[in-house]
Every structure is written in structure tokens, then in C-alpha cells.
Amino acid sequence: MHFDVADLALAVEGQRRTDFAERAMPVLGRLRARFAAQRPLEGVRVAACMHVTPETAALARVLTAGGAELHLAASNPLSTQDDVAAALVEQGVGVHARHAVDRAGYAAHLTAVLQARPHLLLDDGCDLLQVLQQRPELARGVRAGCEETTTGVVRLRQMAAEGALGLPMVAVNDTAIQLLVANRHGTGQSTVDAVVRATGTLLAGSTVVVAGYGWCGAGIATRARGLGASVVVTEVDPGKALEAVLDGHRVMPMSAAAALGDVFVTATGSRAVLTAEHFSLMRDGAVLANAGHFDVEIDVDGLAASAVEVHRRVRPHVDEYVLPSGSRLLLLAQGRLVNLSAAEGHPPAVMDVSFAVQALTLEWLTGVELAPGVHEVPASLDAEVARMKLAALGVGLDLLTAEQERYLSSWRA
């Protein structure tokens, strides 16, 4: 098994932290027991691009228990936890991930896991697919894959519309349970956690500007308001803007919001959301954070060009940019995904649900033949995960009576 990690001596610590995370991941625990007994992934090679965290290690345990040969590259160098990477190697996973590796090393790691000739993909932001576009010879033998991010699913649909998607890919991100639990609650909590950890900012009484009111943005806005902040939302979609207004937030263009915010969080999936035009209007001490997948939502180059001084690491994960006016803007995590760079990402209880959907979808893919394009996760798998999570929480459900089932299944009431 080939691998590239920082230090195998860290494996014991990574194992300990993964064991602790699994305490809050009962659904994966149940799946791991079933997979170990039934071995549904026997002989299947899986290439994964994911955040190398204890939660991902818990998923890896499920897949390898099910018989999979797993090869893992990091989806974000700043979120990679070297002790977890080492522990996974000891577990038999071909890990290619080092914390803060440069872009060349990152690209080499993605290529390395695809050189294992995988049958199935677990992708994040379409990073593996981008490599396959450049190196089509590596796609031989790849049957299908899953995409777990909003940004990645957007890219998949664009590729499919242009006839550039040569594989069947499942939009795992778009299941009802994933959008609710991971995007809204997971991103909402972990992003606010990252801002507070990195800066020590008191959100109560402050103004938080959230760019984008999709599932993630709505979650961030809800959590910020829950801590006493006044929330301003910026949007390009009229329906989402109206939703934000009806949820009690102010909505305005970023050109107006820039002068009001104490904390700015981008969550759009687009680029150049915060630019020099906005930086010049911001208050002294304004905090800039990105919760979108790629580090293009905040124009970091434009910020550097606008600054007369740059002070690196005034706190961990915080760089200070001084503008000609004397205003100091605080950029978190170099503009990268803040919740996984300056904090620990989604809580294990969130990833328990998200990764259970991933595991069941991989199992499903081993028994179906799909045409190239974007496919949805079967609703039955989503419902199965929800039932397992509720059971683990000790929550009971009502059951439809025979009379109710007849009533709901017929228009002849």
C-alpha cells in the first residue's frame, strides 16, 4: 500500500481521537457491524478526496470493514490532521495527505489515489474528476462516484449539461437529510465556532453579514442570530432573498452591507463576492471568513493589493491587512474554508448522518448500472439513515394505519 503522510509515529494519537469521535457516530457503528458481516464492498477499490479528520477515519473504518480497498487524498491541505492520516495508514488505507502541503503536492496526492485504478469515487468539489479530465487514462475502470458538496454538485450539473461528464455521479449532497443536517446545522454551527475560536469576537450586539442564503448560509445566519448578532444577508436569488426577509433578516446588496458589518461570511459557491470595492468601505477590525468550498469567494489578491501593511498570524489562522485609511481587516484561514481550517469542521454527530448516506450509496452503486450523468440518492437510503439516527437518539415515530394508507394512496376519498 503506497502512502504519503507526515509522521507515522502520530498514529496512536489519531487512533485515540477517532475512537472518541465514534462515540457520537452510532449510525456508522451500526453500519460497520453489518458491513463487517456481509462484506458488500469486497474487492472494490475506492478513491476518495475528503477532509482527513477523525470523522472521515470513522467512515474509512466502515468501508474497509465492508471489504473495500481505500485510497484517500485530502480535499483541503489546511484541514488535514496528520495524526489521523497516520492512523489510517496503520489501518491499511493508502493515505496521501499532509497538513498545509503546497499546491503541487496537493495535485500529486490526487493523482496518486487515482493511480490505484479505483472502481468507485468519493469526491469533494469535483477535485478527482478535474484530474480525470486532465488525465483520462486514469479513468479506465472507474464505474461511478459520489459528490458530497454543494459546489461539486453544481459543477457536475454543468459538466453534464455540456456533455463533459463521462461517468455516472451521485449527488450525495442533495439528499434531504444531508442538506438539513450537514449543510444547515453542521456548517452553521462549525462556521460560527471557527469565527469565535479564531478571533474571540463577541457576536452578541455585532452585525454579521452572510453572503448567500442557501442551506449553508441560512444555517450560519440562524446560529449568528442565536448568539445575539444582527444579521444582514446578501443574495442574487430573489426567492432566497425573500426567504431571508421572512426569516427576520435584513437583505441588501453587498455594496450597502460592507459599511455595516463587523463579521463577513461568504457562503455562495461563487467567486469575487468580497472585493476591493467592499474592503474600502469596511469598518476597522472587520472579520472576513469564507464558508464556501473554494478560496475564491474573498478576493485575497485584491485585499493584499489594497493593503499598505500585512501582519501574518496576529492570532492563529488570522492575518491582518491594513488599508490606506488605517482600517485593519482580519482575514481568517487565508480565505479558505474557515470551519475546517480554523475549527474542526462539522461535529461528529453531523458526519454520522452524512457519511452513512455515503456508505450506503457506495454499497448501492456496486449493484446497479447507471448511465453517465448526475443521479440522485434513492430516497429509501435517505430514509434508512434518518430512521437509524432517530433510533440511536431514542426517538419513536407514529405509523400509518391501514385506513390512512388507503386514504393517502387514492384520490377517491
Secondary structure, 3 states (H helix, E strand, C coil): CCCECCCHHHHHHHHHHHHHHHCCCHHHHHHHHHHHHHCCCCCCEEEEEECCCHHHHHHHHHHHHCCCEEEEEECCCCCCCHHHHHHHHHHCCEEECCCCCCHHHHHHHHHHHHCCCCCEEEECCCHHHHHHHHCHHHHCCCCEEEECCHHHHHHHHHHHHCCCCCCEEEEHHHCHHHHHHHHHHHHHHHHHHHHHHHHCCCCCCCEEEEECCCHHHHHHHHHHHHCCCEEEEECCCHHHHHHHHHCCCEECCHHHHCCCCCEEEECCCCCCCECHHHHCCCCCCCEEEECCCCCCCECHHHHHHHCCEEEEEEECCEEEEECCCCCEEEEEHHHCEHHHHCCCCCCHHHHHHHHHHHHHHHHHHCCCCCCCEEECCCHHHHHHHHHHHHHHCCCCCCCCCHHHHHHHCCCCC
